[in-house]
Amino acid sequence: MNALLDDVLPPPHVRQQLRRAAGLTQLEVAEAVGVQRLAIARWELGQVQPRRPHRAIYIHLLKRLAERFPEATELEAGMPTPVSERGSG
């Protein structure tokens, strides 16, 4: 079961927030993953999803960034809060 969870990408806007929190450009991420910069732009916009073997590399990179910059994965201000986090009243 954990293997399946390891293959889950964060939403596109979170991918971009993680990259920006680390001070990385799309080109720098692209070079680290082994793709063109345009691929990173499309992944961050949610236009396309990364495929193997780049998907695994990208997920690994995003996980490391999330560990270093957990605030980048939090809900943005103004976004709806899940009911479970609203409290009872």
N, C-alpha and C positions, 0 to 999 in steps of 0.2 A: 504494500500500500504506500509506503514512504517513497518508493521509486516513482510512483505516479505524481505524488505531491511535489517532488523535486523538479518535475518538468513543467511546472505552472509558471507562466509569465505574469508579472504585475500588469495592471491596466496601462494602456499607452501613456496617459498623462503622468503616471508615477514613474515610468521609465525615464521620461524627460526630466522630472524633478530630481531623480537620483543622479542623473548625469550632471545636471546643473549644480546640485549641492556639492558634488566633488570637484567642480570647476573644470570639467572636461568638455571639450568640443565634440560635436558629432564626428568629426574627422578622427580625433584621438580614439574614440570608442570604436569607430570603424576599423582603424588600424589594429587595435587590440583584438578585435573579433575576427578580422581577416575578410572584411567586406568593403564595399564602396560606401562613401558617406551617405549617398542617396538611400541606401538600404536602411541605415539608422534613422534617417528622417522619416521614411515610410513606416518603420516599426513604431516610432514614437507617435505617429499620427494614427496608428491602427489601420493603415491601408493594407498592409500585408503582415504576415507573421514569419519570423525567422524559421528556416528549415535546417535540418542536420547537415553538417556537424556544427554549424554556426549557432544554432539554437542553444545547444548545451553550453557553449562558451559564453554566449550572451547572458544566459540565466545565471551562470557562475559569477560573472562580473556584477550583475545586478544584485545578487545576494550579498556579495562582499560590500558593495556600496550601501546596501540597506543596513548592514551591520555597523558601518562607520557613520552613516547619516540617517538614523531611524526617523528623525523628524520629517524627512522628505517623503516618507511613506504614509504620514498621517493625513487625515482628511483636510482638504483645503477649507479655508474660512468661507462660510456661505454655502457650503455643500450640505445637503440633508444628512442628518445624523441618524444612524440606524436606531430603531425603536429601543433596542436593548441598552443603548447608551444614553437615552434621554432621561431616565429616571422616572419616578412615579408621580411627580407632580408638583 
